[in-house]
């Protein structure tokens, strides 16, 4: 069951998640931050949750503290061979894929396949994973983006220099990767609808949440402000969970409802004009297929899993 009326008046929270018994979910980066909070909430509601993590030892340590049915599988989104291995090992249906893992504002570096680390991990790794798993997915894909898709400046996809070679700035590279997450969601939903698939693609952002992803942020001021105004990882996970279980239209974007979308209960939010451009979304998809060697699979209008009520 994927959605239900709120059990009580007030802001939506994890107590409003309907019974997830019989459902299977994969959460990338599920061992920390909003990832582990997402795992905990889905498992508590009855889902079987796979923590897809780069370090299985850390994943197992995190899983030990989760009350519910969970398992750990290795996945390094910065290595396409690892992505392929994870997908090849999947058997049976997968109700929900949460593309949560990410890196933020890292020093200039590259993935094993030679891509700028933030673009390669946050976008290309999830692009490949989603398409490889798509024949198994029965309900939806939720990809975690960020308000950083709107800033600094006017972010765009640097098709002429995706790696930002010779002009690398951590925040701009991060913004490009988060913009790519939204364009990916837009084009994925278009393709699913054209194939008459019941699967939906949605996106979410956590607002300003305190997690390990900010460990590379060199701004002392940003860290100081964060300690005062940011929300914790469980609050930051609410938009992802809302997108995962509510009956929302494909391509919806969920974020906090508070001022500036920094914190607050989850709700549908807007996105930049750049993130709404179908032409750019199609171009990014074509480039991503070329870079990863992974294409949109043959999907059919298979029967839906548990229905929304």
Secondary structure, DSSP 8 states (H G I E B T S, - for coil): ------SSSSS--GGG----TT-EEEEETTTSHHHHHHHHHHHHTT-EEEEEES-HHHHHHHHHT-SSEEEEEE--TT-HHHHHHHHHT--S-EEEEEE-----S--S-B-TTS-BHHIIIIIIIHHHHHHHHGGGEEEEEEEE--GGGG-SSS----TT-TT-TTS--HHHHHHHHHHHHHHHHHHHHHHHHHTT-S-EEEEE---SB--GGGGG---HHHHHHHHHH-B-HHHHHHHHHHHHHS---TT-EEEE-SGGGSSSSEEE----SGGG-HHHHHHHHHHHHHHH------------SS---
